[in-house]
Amino acid sequence: MDLTLSRADYLQVVVGDQDGVVICFGVKKGEAVPVFKTLPGQKISRLELGGAVNTPQEKIFIAAGSEIRGFTKRGKQFLSFETNLTESIKA
């Protein structure tokens, strides 16, 4: 499979799993290179990319149970708060 990338031939992929782990890895010259991995926690029910309007969507936001966490593209957690919802956040 050939990937034609325009920005320095680098692509990042973020995955959240049922063990509560967020994994970010990059694809550089056809090889998967790990960028960061978080510790296990509650099951991740939603993962979204976000950021300021008219800028690249480089912030990672996850919902796990009734908690919201935010990570930078390098894996630093910059946001964490518990909502007052009784059900898990799905959307």
C-alpha positions as CSV (number, residue, x, y, z in Angstrom):
1,M,0.0,0.0,0.0
2,D,1.4,3.4,-1.0
3,L,0.7,6.5,1.1
4,T,1.1,9.9,-0.6
5,L,1.5,12.4,2.2
6,S,2.2,16.1,1.8
7,R,3.4,17.2,5.2
8,A,6.9,15.8,5.7
9,D,5.7,12.3,5.0
10,Y,4.4,11.9,8.6
11,L,0.9,10.7,9.7
12,Q,-0.4,10.3,13.3
13,V,-3.1,7.9,14.3
14,V,-4.8,7.9,17.8
15,V,-6.7,4.9,19.1
16,G,-8.7,4.5,22.4
17,D,-9.5,1.0,23.5
18,Q,-11.8,-0.8,26.0
19,D,-9.0,-1.1,28.6
20,G,-8.9,2.7,28.8
21,V,-5.6,3.1,27.0
22,V,-5.0,5.9,24.5
23,I,-2.3,5.0,22.0
24,C,-0.9,7.4,19.4
25,F,1.5,6.3,16.8
26,G,3.0,7.8,13.7
27,V,3.6,6.4,10.3
28,K,7.0,7.5,9.0
29,K,8.5,6.0,5.8
30,G,6.0,3.1,6.0
31,E,6.9,2.2,9.6
32,A,4.7,2.5,12.7
33,V,6.5,4.6,15.3
34,P,4.9,5.0,18.8
35,V,4.4,8.6,20.0
36,F,2.7,8.0,23.4
37,K,0.6,5.5,25.3
38,T,-1.4,6.3,28.5
39,L,-2.0,4.0,31.5
40,P,-5.1,1.8,31.7
41,G,-8.3,3.3,33.1
42,Q,-12.0,3.3,32.5
43,K,-13.3,2.0,29.2
44,I,-13.1,4.8,26.6
45,S,-16.5,5.4,25.0
46,R,-15.6,8.4,22.8
47,L,-12.5,9.9,21.2
48,E,-12.5,13.1,19.3
49,L,-10.0,15.5,17.8
50,G,-10.4,19.2,18.5
51,G,-8.7,22.5,18.6
52,A,-9.1,26.2,17.9
53,V,-11.2,27.2,14.9
54,N,-9.3,27.4,11.5
55,T,-6.3,25.5,13.0
56,P,-5.3,21.9,12.7
57,Q,-7.3,19.6,15.0
58,E,-4.3,18.5,17.2
59,K,-5.9,18.2,20.6
60,I,-7.2,14.7,21.7
61,F,-10.4,14.6,23.8
62,I,-11.7,11.3,25.3
63,A,-14.7,10.4,27.4
64,A,-14.4,7.5,29.8
65,G,-17.4,6.9,32.1
66,S,-18.4,10.4,33.2
67,E,-14.9,11.8,33.0
68,I,-13.5,14.0,30.2
69,R,-9.7,14.1,29.5
70,G,-7.7,16.1,27.0
71,F,-4.2,15.4,25.6
72,T,-1.8,17.2,23.4
73,K,-0.4,15.5,20.3
74,R,2.7,14.7,22.3
75,G,0.7,12.9,25.1
76,K,0.7,15.6,27.8
77,Q,-2.6,15.7,29.7
78,F,-3.9,19.2,29.8
79,L,-7.5,18.7,30.9
80,S,-9.4,16.4,33.2
81,F,-12.7,16.8,34.9
82,E,-15.5,14.7,36.2
83,T,-19.0,15.6,35.0
84,N,-22.1,15.3,37.1
85,L,-23.7,12.8,34.7
86,T,-24.8,9.4,36.1
87,E,-24.5,7.6,32.7
88,S,-21.4,7.1,30.6
89,I,-20.8,9.7,28.0
90,K,-21.4,8.3,24.5
91,A,-21.3,11.4,22.3
